[in-house]
């Protein structure tokens, strides 16, 4: 695995996102995460999972720099891959807790939303779905995942506004479940996931799947029509201009005189 690392401690798997400074999600990373979760779900020696990041980033979301340069077929393939991954992680039956150690906008937030609980580090971090200001149409499956935790009215307002929350704001609206000091985040996440792991396995897992039934149906549904609309906008001059401007702002500044 080139973009994630995994360790196992007393039947608890810890997946650490490990792709550069910001853990931005590209094709390789989404594929590796999907494969790892599939392996863990089918491993009777693992009872639960924590997903976390490193330094000040859980994940900054999709790697827009890489995605911007995809051709039409590559872009379509990637978005199918990402939406399929979202469906798979939503339907993951074992206890899954996000230890959000830093910034987690957009795609990073989607991963956290698919978990059973979210513990976030205190600090000057952001979390939320800001796709609309970036020119990306949000598919219904992502809105469903967001509204599962925030409620439809709150999800609607904040998604259309592209709202990014501070940790305190995220706690207040139900986007995260607990705030802790950065140095305590793994301890808090482990405490939460092991509480789930202590219950009778089949009872807990089947209850999770029952409670998520509608959400699983929505995220697993054929999203070809949504994707077609989304990709049409992705290639529009207005969205390409927004993305180009955003990418330019992300690039390292060229020293004067160079």
N, C-alpha and C positions, 0 to 999 in steps of 0.2 A: 504494500500500500504506500503510495507516494504522497497522499494528501491528508491522510488520517493515521493516527496511531491508536492501538487498542491494547489494554491490559485487563487482566481478570484478577479479582480479589474476592475470595470467599463467595464464589458464584455470582459476583457482580462485575459486569463488563463496563469499563470506562473507555468511551470513545472520545479522543481528543482531536478536534479539527486542527489541522496542522498544514496549512497552505499559505505560506508567506505571512506578511505582517497582519493582514486583515481577514484572512480565511475566506476570501471571495470564492463563490461557488462556480466552478466550470464543469464541463462534461465529465472529466476524469473524477473530480471530487464527488459529484452526484452519483456516478456509477459505483465508486468505491463505498460510499455510505450505504447505498441500496444493497449492494452485495454483502456488506458486513452485517447489516441488520437481518438480512435473509438467513445468513449463516447462524447468527445468534438465536434467532427465533426457532431454529431447528436443532439447537444444541441443548440437550437436557441438563447439561452441567452448568448452564447459565440461567439465572432466575430473574435478572433485572439489568437495566442499562442506565448509565448516566452519559449524557452528551455534553461536552464542554469545549471551550476554546482555549486560547492562550494569550498571555499578556493582557492587552486592553480590548481584545476583540473576541466575541463569540463567533460571529460571522457578519461581515459587512454586506452580505447579500450576493446576488448574482454578479459574476465577473463581467461587467458591462464592456470593458475594454476588449475582452476576447469575443464576447457575443456580437459586438458592433461589427466585427470583421468577418463574421460568418456569412456565407452565401445563403440564398433562400432555402436550399435543401438542408443545409447545416442548422440554420435557425429553427426550421420546422422540427427537425429531429431533436434538437436540444429541448425545445419547449414541451414536446411530447414526453421526453425523458424526465424533465423536471416535474410535470404534472403527474406522471405515473409514480415517481418517487414520493410525491406528496400523498398520493393515495395509499401507497404501501406503508409509509411511516404512520399514517393515520390509523390504519388497520393493524398495526403491530400489536400483538396480543399481550406481550410481557410488560411489566412495569417499566416506564421510560420517563426519566426526569431530566430536564434541562438545567444545567448549572451555568447560568448566563453571566459570564465573568467580565463582560464588557459590552461594547456596541453590538446591537443586533437589529439593524433595520432590514426591511424588505425580505429577501429570501432567508436571512438569518432568523427573522421573526417567524417565518412560516415553519421552519424546523421546530422552533420552540413551541409554537401553537399546537403542533401535532403531538407533543408530549403530554403525559398525564399531570405533570406539575412543573412549575417554573420557579427556580430560586435565582434571584438576580443580585449582583453585587451593587452595593451603594457606590455612588460616584457620579461624575459628570458624563454619563453614558446616555445613549438613545436606543429606543426600541419602538417598532411600529411598522406599518405598511405605508410606504411613500411612493408607490408605483405611479399614481395619477400625476403628480407633478413632474415625473420623469417621462411621461408620455406613454406609459404602458397601461393598457386596458386590463383591469383585474378580472380574471375568470370567476365564474360563480362558485367553483369549488374552493377558491381561496377566501372569498367572502363568507362562505359557509363556515369555514374553519375559524375565521376571525370572530364571527358573530356567535359561534358556539360558546365562547368565553366572555365576550363583551356584551352580548345581547344584540339584536338586530339594529335597534335604533342607534346605539352608541357606535357599533361597527360601521353603519351607514355614514353617520356624520364624520367620523374620524378618517374613514377610508377616502371619502370624496375630498376631504381637506388635506389628505396626505400627512396627517398628524404623526409626528414622532414624539414619543413620551420620554420624560425623565424617569428614572426608576421609581420615584415617589408617585408620579402621575400614573405609571403603569400599575402599581400596586392598588391605587385608589379605584381604577376602572376594572380591575380583575384580570388584567393582562398577565401579571405575574402574581404568585402566591405568597412570596416571602422575600424580604430584603435583608441582606446580611453584610457584614464587613467583608471586603474582598478576600481576606486571608481565611475566612470561615466558610467560604462558599461550598467547597467540596464536602466538608463535614456536614453541613446542613442538607445538601442534596443527597448524600449517602443515608442520612437519618430518614429522610422522606421516602426514598426508594426501598430501603430495607423494611420500613413499616408495611409497605405494600407486599413485599416478598414474604413477609411472615404469615400472611393469610394462606388458607388452603388454595393451592395453585389453580386448580380448575375452576373453583368458585369465583376467584378474583378475575381470572382472565375472561371467563364467559360473561361475567357481569360487565366488564369493561366493553366487550364487543356488543353486548345488548344495549348499553347506554349510548354507544356511538353508532348504533345501527343506521340512523338516518344520515349521519355525517359520512359514514363509510360508503353508503349508497351514492351520495352526492359526489364525493371525491373520486369514486371508482367509475362513475358513469362516463360514457363516450363524450368527450369534450371537443370533438372535431370542429363543430360549428363555432363554439367559443374561440377555439384556437385560430380558426380561419379569420374571424373578425379581429382578433388580437394581432395576428401577423400582418394583416392589411394595414393596420395602424402602425405597426413596428417599422414597416418600410415606407411610411408616408414621409414627405419632406419635413413636416413640422416635428415629428418625433425624432427623425434622424438628426435634425438641427439641435434639439434638446440634448440628445445623447452625445453628439459631437462636442457640444459646449461643456457638458458634464465631464466627459473624458479628458478634455484639455485641462480642466481644473484639477483633475486627479494626477496628471503627469507631474513628475518632479520639475521644479523650476530650473530653467537653463541659466547658469551663472552669467552675469554680465560680461561681455567681451568675448564669450565663447563662440 
